[in-house]
Amino acid sequence: MVGRILKSFLSFIIVGVSAVSMYAAEVEFSGTFYEQNAFIKNPTLNSGFCISEVLVNGNKAKAELNTGVVVVDFAANGLKFCDKFNLTVKYAGDNKPELINPKAFISSSTFDLVSAKIEPSGDAYELVLSIKGEAAPLPFYIEHYRGDKWVASGVFQGKGGSAEKTYTIPFPGLVGENRIRVYQVDSDGMKEREKEVTVMSPKTSAVVVKKITSGKEIVFSGVTEYKVVDDLGNTKLHGMSDVVNISSLPKGKYFIVYEDVYKKFKTK
């Protein structure tokens, strides 16, 4: 008799634990809101669907649960662009709900280059870019085709968001056509969404070297991006100006690289 009572009690405990596992399970997802809704696969049960409640940062979410795919509109639930979130999904049954679009909540690269132009800015020039559809606030990298190769020419921080935005960076450029490409690096470290465009510069004359004073300075006719490299190809100085201070260079042979020009000089 005691054995039957104990067996029944243990059976009740097992059933009770199974019921808790079946009806009170939950799964969590986290990420950053980049103006994308969350789509959650909602498995079926005999009596309907398994998801019973969805919480966004601990608050009950506004979402239709009686459907095979539950859509969580983060904006409608109070989140703003770039807000961090924790999504708690309560469900019944053995089949766990799945987040269908997890990549929408990591810093992936997405953008459209609307326009690009070069404009004067005092004695220098600027590259003006109009960009829209940024999935995340990632840096933008600029490369300029000159000297028969692509060279790094600048970087600026994107703001993110779908709305069109204007970004401006210093850019001396070349007289006439300038081939430019813009890209971002995604969360996996891969170069993504590369856009190439050719823009015309309002410059009417190329920058030239006016004077090289050994051990002191190099003077250009205007502001330009430059590099000073040694005879082994190592970059010693790099910047953007109309004057280069070369007093820190040891005695030796060097090249001043600017626009499409490589010019040799010595320091004594």
URBEL-V618729 format. One record per residue. OMEGA is omega as a letter, one per 20 degrees, with the letter a starting at -180 (999 if undefined). Layout:
omega-><OMEGA:OMEGA>
This chain:
omega-><r:r:a:r:r:r:r:a:r:r:r:r:a:r:a:r:r:a:r:a:a:a:a:r:r:r:a:r:r:a:a:a:r:r:r:r:r:r:a:r:a:a:a:r:r:a:a:a:a:a:a:a:r:r:r:a:r:a:a:a:r:a:r:a:a:a:a:r:r:a:r:r:a:r:r:r:r:a:r:a:r:r:r:r:r:a:r:a:r:a:r:r:a:a:a:r:a:r:a:a:a:a:r:a:r:a:r:a:r:r:r:r:a:a:r:r:r:a:r:r:a:r:a:a:a:r:a:a:r:a:r:r:r:r:a:r:a:r:r:r:a:r:a:a:r:a:r:r:r:r:r:a:r:r:r:a:r:a:a:r:a:a:r:a:r:r:a:r:r:a:a:r:r:r:r:a:r:r:a:r:a:r:r:r:a:a:r:a:a:r:a:r:a:r:r:a:r:a:r:r:r:r:a:r:a:r:r:r:r:a:r:r:a:r:a:a:r:a:r:r:r:r:r:r:a:r:r:a:r:a:r:r:r:r:a:r:a:r:a:a:r:r:r:r:a:a:a:a:r:r:r:r:a:r:r:a:r:a:r:a:r:a:a:r:r:r:a:999>
